[in-house]
């Protein structure tokens, strides 16, 4: 699970070496997302942290990411 604190998670495509900003599924307010454990950060190039995301946090998550490369990413 990957959470984001700012934006819509587009910068997370960096994790699979995509040069593109990604597209994401629809986002919801954190108040309606079940709390789960996952990786999160606020800005591109910032180190990720692991902890709770979703309800009760400032980190929301989405159902899918599209980064323009197959996962696990290969150029």
C-alpha positions as CSV (number, residue, x, y, z in Angstrom):
1,X,0.0,0.0,0.0
2,X,1.3,3.5,-0.9
3,X,-0.1,6.6,0.7
4,X,0.4,10.3,-0.2
5,X,0.3,13.4,1.9
6,X,0.2,16.0,-0.9
7,X,-1.0,15.8,-4.5
8,X,-2.6,12.6,-5.8
9,X,0.3,10.1,-5.6
10,X,1.7,10.8,-9.1
11,X,5.2,11.1,-7.8
12,X,5.1,7.5,-6.6
13,X,5.8,6.3,-10.2
14,X,9.4,7.1,-9.4
15,X,9.5,3.9,-7.5
16,X,9.3,1.9,-10.7
17,X,11.8,4.1,-12.6
18,X,9.1,5.8,-14.7
19,X,10.1,9.2,-16.1
20,X,6.4,10.1,-16.2
21,X,4.1,11.5,-13.6
22,X,1.5,8.8,-13.1
23,X,-2.2,8.7,-13.2
24,X,-4.2,7.4,-10.3
25,X,-7.6,6.1,-9.4
26,X,-10.1,8.4,-7.7
27,X,-9.1,9.6,-4.3
28,X,-11.3,9.9,-1.3
29,X,-11.0,11.9,1.9
30,X,-9.0,10.1,4.5
31,X,-12.0,10.0,6.8
32,X,-13.6,7.4,4.6
33,X,-10.6,5.2,3.9
34,X,-10.0,2.3,6.2
35,X,-6.7,2.7,8.1
36,X,-4.0,0.3,6.8
37,X,-0.2,0.1,7.0
38,X,1.8,1.3,4.1
39,X,4.6,3.5,2.7
40,X,4.0,7.2,2.4
41,X,5.7,10.5,1.6
42,X,4.8,14.0,0.7
43,X,7.1,15.1,-2.1
44,X,9.0,13.5,-5.0
45,X,12.6,12.4,-4.0
46,X,11.7,12.6,-0.3
47,X,12.5,9.4,1.6
48,X,9.5,7.2,2.3
49,X,8.2,6.3,5.8
50,X,6.2,3.3,6.9
51,X,3.2,3.5,9.1
52,X,-0.6,4.0,9.1
53,X,-2.3,5.6,6.1
54,X,-5.9,6.3,5.6
55,X,-8.4,7.2,8.3
56,X,-6.9,9.1,11.2
57,X,-3.9,10.3,9.3
58,X,-3.0,12.9,6.7
59,X,-2.0,10.2,4.2
60,X,-4.6,8.9,1.7
61,X,-4.3,6.1,-0.8
62,X,-5.9,5.2,-4.1
63,X,-6.9,1.9,-5.7
64,X,-4.5,2.0,-8.7
65,X,-1.6,3.8,-10.2
66,X,-0.6,4.0,-13.9
67,X,3.0,4.8,-14.5
68,X,3.6,4.0,-18.2
69,X,6.0,1.1,-17.5
70,X,5.3,-2.5,-16.6
71,X,5.9,-3.4,-13.0
72,X,8.5,-4.2,-11.8
73,X,9.7,-1.6,-14.3
74,X,12.1,-2.2,-17.1
75,X,13.5,0.3,-19.7
